[in-house]
Amino acid sequence: MIIKHAQLRDREGLWDIVIDKENIVDITKDYPLKDQDKVIDARENLVTSPFIEPHTHLDYALTAGNPSWNMTGTLSEGLNIQRKRGDLSKQEIKTRARKAIKWYIANGVQVIRTHTNISDSQLIGLHAMLELQEEFAHMLELQIVAFPQQGIYTDSKMVAQLEAALKEGADVVGGAPHFEFTREYSVQSVKKIFELSQKYNCMIDIHCDETDDDHSRALEVVIAEAYHMGIGHLVSASHTTAFGSYNNAYAYKILENAVKSNINFIANPLVNINLQGRYDSYPVRRGLTRVKELLETGINVCFGHDDLLDSIYPLGTANMLQVLFMGIHVCHLTGYDQMNKSLDLITTNSAKTVQVEQEYGIEVGKPANFIILQAKNDYDALRRQSPILYSIRQGNIIAENNPLQAKLWLGNEEDEVEFLY
């Protein structure tokens, strides 16, 4: 397969990408075509590494309104609605999650990390995700986080549940220390998560301080454990919304220590701009972590969708460009240079977070995994929310979309024009 006339993020001009079987074997200009070559003309559009979803909840995806709608918009009501559901069979979970995965694939996503609630004794959600992991292995990488949704020490059985999930094949150990009964239990839960990560040789991704409470400070413990164990590159702190409420003296201490620890941060702009600040009178805080300051300090940050059409967040189409669009507004990242490298927040930064860097990127010798966007650069893709024309994985087309366009008639046939935003 030959991709002709492609714009690339890191090179000027137009390029041809040459694929042999599953790998990229050349990136050149004016590649001489042979009769047997399969050709896709990118038509001067942007070819980039595929999008990555580093944080979602597929086991609850597409449940909005069942059994009821979240009328207050709060996290607490959303969680209460989840607990009332009685139809969480493995097949029901798989049917919904499979549909959501297909949405992601159509939107150019080729890696998904999903947090799966392991609170039920039979681990039904985990087993559903493990089967979908195998089913979609040829189209994307599905990483499964063993997620004790209400914390580890709020239920006497949860440590055993968490360990059982890791034994059965979960890729990542998760947690929610801000839900623990006390500060002491919160610290204990973080230490247990790190202990299990070492025992089962797995990555860590913690729902960390997802609250407006500026006294919620599990993040400092995560940073300290990652630093002392030297495994920060395997550790992700998701949400960290309390970080946005810390006083500046403490926040800058956290920034300095986060640099030393080398951990990753995952912000979820769509969901946290919706959930946070619900108990504020004016001014109402934005409710995201300090993305801009983290990036300026050189810390790795990426964006996730989080909930998708469920009781926590009633919207979403599994489109990472929507996540990015919200994120650059809420985090004050609308300088032109910031916008024109903004795809990093849903591509390369995410690849580093979920540890797929070695196989990721448009380079000779790497797998032929990429997408073609109807755009010229990052800024263009962001502004227009550009559709994915093609998603290609291991040299095979796995998704193809028709481009968005319109025709205007401005009074007579001679005024007929094609219109793109």
PyMOL commands that set and color helices and strands:
alter all, ss='L'
color gray80, all
select helices_A, chain A and resi 75-84+90-106+124-135+158-167+177-179+183-200+218-229+232-234+241-245+248-261+269-275+291-296+320-330+336-339+342-346+348-353+357-359+378-384+413-415
alter helices_A, ss='H'
color red, helices_A
select strands_A, chain A and resi 2-8+11-20+23-28+39-41+46-48+51-56+109-117+141-147+172-175+203-208+235-239+264-267+301-303+370-373+388-393+396-400+406-408+417-419
alter strands_A, ss='S'
color yellow, strands_A
deselect
rebuild
show_as cartoon
